[in-house]
Amino acid sequence: MKKLINDPLNVANELIEGLVEAYNGECKYVGKRSIVKNDIPDNKVALLVGGGSGHEPIYHGLVGRNLADGAACGDIFAAPPPNIVFEATEAVDKGNGVLYLYGNYAGDVLNFDLGAELSDDEDIEVKTVLIADDVCSAPPTEKGKRRGVAGLVPIVKLVGAASQTATSLDELATFAEKACLQTRSVGVSMAPGAIPATGKPTFNIDEDKIGLGMGIHGEPGVGEIPMQTADELTPMMLNLIVEDFEKDEDVDALKEGDEILLFVNSLGATTMMELLIALRKAKMYFNEKGIKIFDVMVGPLVTCQEMAGISFSVTRMDDELKKNWEMPCQSVCFSKMEGRYGG
């Protein structure tokens, strides 16, 4: 697959350099491969996100006003090494602790834990909350084994807002755990993406098949289903999310009168046209159940290079989550005005 790059082994470094330039003075390049805000207030509980590059705009595109304070960035689809995590932690720390918020992948967990140990040696207090929203990767009884996928965008936005007023690391971590618990996602892939170092597709799939439960590192999915129309596929995917809420003893089932945040995401190659067609069907689906869509996000925010695919994420809202959702935020890759769309 053709890519407009230079050295395939230096893509991650150069894209972060370019992102810093896009921030035009609001952020800086730190250490080997981290991006950090320039104006983090003293005594703020800092929010550090991170993970592999190649999923832009996340994670490093979620650094900004009322969002994350910094991001530790790995190579393409690879976890950031412990030294990069530590450099980013030092850079964002303002004396009131640092919350690590990232997707639940073995490499990320190992390296962020080692980064936390290095930070502890320098008397920087760290807590970790893992994002594990992919309902296809493990049952509700084993949520700790689930991958973090597109739900990380609303979660990071919510926690970024909460970090502006949190008085302690424990307070912010508790809020982040709540946001994670109320967020579920499911995704499908119709065609693969490619890793720049090889230029080759990460998997193969027949034209008449869809990969259900794809991962954002190029994983094909946990199973295959027949290719189908948007109006057939959308309710099938949303059923998996609704059923997961019903089966999970740690949360209430979604019910009539509940309010949700709905995120319709493209994995890279799927067009806005396709997302909007799926969104209209999703709205019909939830209207029939008496579940109100409090707000909508739609677009390519959690990508896997040129993978063709779509994911849905649902976050059940309450007054505390609504308050933090409605706070305006701004970054190069994701911004939101005050309030919510349409009201």
N, C-alpha and C positions, 0 to 999 in steps of 0.2 A: 504494500500500500504506500502510495506516495506521501511524503511528509516534507514540509518546508522547514528543515532544520539544518544544523551544522554538524558537529561531531555527535553521533547518536549516544555516546557515553557521557556527554556533558549537557544533555537536554534539561535535566532537573535544575542544575545551577543556572543555566541561562534563562530559563523561564521565570525563576525567582528574581533574577536581576531585572528582567523586563517588568515583572509585577511591581517591584519597588519603584521603577521609573513611572509606572502608571499611577501610583499613589502620589507622585509629584510632591514629595516632602512630608507626607503624613506618616510614612513608615520607613524603616531602615532595614538593611540586610545585616544580620548578626551572625558572627561566627562562620561555620562552614556552610550551613544552609537553613537559616531561620529568617523569618520576617516578623518585625516587632513594631508596634506603634511608638511614635516619638513622644506622645503626651499622656502617659499613664500617670494619674494622680498619686501622690504619696499616700500611703496607708490603704490604698485600694486592694481589695481581694482580687488577685489577678486571675484571668482565665486564659489558659494555654490549651490550644487545640493542636492537632497534628496527625500526620499519616503520610502515606505515599503520595508522590506527585503523579500527574497524569489523570487526575480526576477533576480538573479545574471546572468550575470555580473553587470547589472545596479543596483542601481545608484552608489553605493560605489566602484564599479569596474572601474568607469570612473574618478577616482582621480589619477592624475599623471602629467607627463611632458607635457606641452601645452594642458592640459585638465582641469578638475575642480580642485580647490584648496582644497575642502573638501566636505564631504557628511554628512548630518544629517539622521540617519537611524532609521526607525520605526521597530516595531515587524513585523512578517510575514504578508504581505499584509495589513499593517496598517500604518497610517501616523505617523511620528515622533512627539512626544509631544512637546509643546512650549519650555520647558526647554532644551530639546536636540537641538532644532533649535537654541536657544540662545547660548548654549555652543559652538556649531559649528561656529556660526557667530563671536563670540569673538575670537575664535582660528584662523580664516582665515583673520580677519580684519587687514589690514596693513596701515590704515589711509586714504584710498582713496575710501572708500565705498565698499559695498558688494552687488553683484547681486544674487538674488534668482532665480533659474531656475529649474522648476519642473513640473510634470504632473498635469493637471487640474482635481483634485478630491476634493470633498467638504471637506473631513477631512484634506487633505494636505493644502488646501487654508486657512482653519480656523487656523490650528496650526502654519503654517508659518507666517500668519498675526500676531498672538499673539507673536511669536518669534521676529518679526520685531518691535513690540511695546516695548518688553523688551530691544531690542538692541537700540532703539531710546532713551530710558531712560539712556543709557550709552553713548549717543552721537555717536553711530555708524550709519552712513547713509546707508539705505537699499532701494533697488528697486526690484520689482518683475516682471518677465516675465513668463507667463504661457504657457506651451506646450499643445496644443489642436489640435492634428493632425488627430484624428480618424474620417473619413468622414461618418462613419455609425451611429455615436452617436447623430448627429444633422445636420440640413441642413446648407448650407453656410450662410444663413441669421442669423443663431444663432450659429456662430462659438464659442462664449464664453461658450456654454454649452457642447462643445465636450471634450472627454477624451484625455489624453495624452497617446500615446502608443509607438510603436517602433520608430517613428520619433525622439524621444528624443535622440537617439544615434548620428545621424549626426548633430543634433542641438547642443548638448553638445560639440561635437568635434569642430564644427565651432566656437562656442562662446568661448570655451576654448582657441582656437588659437587667436581669436580677443582680448581676455583679456590680452594677453602678450604685446600688444602695445597700448591698449586703455588708453587714458589720463584722462578720467573721467567716472564716473558711468553712466551718461546720454548717453555718446557715446556708451558704451558697451550695455546698455539696448536697444538703437535704433537698433544696429546691431542684437541683439537677436530677437527682434520683426520681423525684416526682414527675418531672417532665419526661424522663426516659420511660418510666412505668406506664405512662398514658399514651405512648407513641408506638404504633405498629406499622410495618411496611411489607409490601410484597412487590416483586418485580419480575419481568419476563424479558427474554432476549430473543431477537429475530435474526440477528447477524452479529458476528464478532467484531471486536476492535483489534488493534495491533499494537505491540510494544515497539517503540521507536528503534531500540537497539537491534531488533531482528527484522522489522517491517512485515512480519508474518502474522496472520490471524491467530488469536489465542485459542480458538476452537473451531470446529466445523459443525454445521447443523443443516439438515435438509430444508429445501425451500418450503415444504409443506408442514414444517414443525416449528414450535416455539419452545424455548427453554424456560421452564418455570423455576423461579427461585434463583435467578442468576446472581453472581457476586460482582462487586464493582472492581475486582482485580482481573477481570477477564474470564472468570469462572462461567461455564456454560449453563449451569442450573442444576437443580437436584433431580429433575425429571423433564421429560418432553411431553407436550400436548399438541394436538393438531392446530395448525394455523386457522384462525377464525376472524370474524369481523370485530370491529371495535365494540359494537353493541353486545356481542356475545362474550367477548373477553373481559370487558370492564366489570360486569356484575360477578363473574366468576372470581376475579381477583379480589374484589371488595368483600365477597362472601368469606374468603379466607381470613380477612382481617376481623370482620364481625364475629365469626366463629371463634377466633382466638381470644377475643375479649370474653366471650361466653365461657370458654374452657379454663381460663386463668383464674385461679382462686384468689390471687392477690389484687384483682381489680373487679369492679362491677361490670356486668354486661352492658354494652351499648343499648340504650333504650329510647323510646319515644320521649322527646323533650330535651335530650342531650344535645350539646353543641360541640362541634368538632372543627378543627383546622384541617383542611384537605390540601395535600401537596401532590400535584401531578408532575412527574419528573421525566425528562428525556435522558437516556443514557449516552447521548451524543449525536447520533445520526437521525433519530426520530424527530420529525419536524413539528413545529408549533401547530400546524394544521391538524396533525394526528392527535396531539395532546388535547387540543380544544374539542375535537370530536369525542374523545374519551371523557373529558370533563363534563360535557353536557349530559352524557349518559350517567356519569357518577352522581350528578345533581338529581336526576330523576330517581336513581336508586335510593338515595338517602331521603328524598322527599317522601317516597312511598313508605319508608320506615318511621317517618316523623322525626328524623334526626336533622337538626338545623346545622347548616354549614356557616360557621361564624366568620370564617375568612378562607381565602383560596390563595395558594401559590401555584404557579405553573411556569415551567421552563426547564432548560437544561442546566441544572445546578449541581447534580452529582453524576458525573460522566465517566465513561470508560473509553476514552479516545473516540473512535468512530463507531462504537457499538450501536446497533439499532435495537432499541428496547424502551420500555416504559415501566415506571413504578408508581405505585400509589402509597402515600403515607397519611395516616390519620392520627391526630392528637386530640384526645378528649379535653375540652377546656373547662376550667372553672374560673371564678373571679380573680384568683391570684395569677393564673396563667394568662388570662385576658389582659390584665393590667400590664404585664411584662411584654405581651405580644404587641400591644398598641403603642409602645414606646418607639419612636422613630429610630432608624439605624441607617448607617451608610458605610459602604466599602466600595472598592472598585468593581467588585463582581456581584454584590447583592446589597440593595438598598430598599428601604421601606419608609413611606411617609407615616405621619402620626395617624393613629386610628386604624381603620381597616378599609379594604376596598368596598366601595359602595355604601359607606356609612361611618 
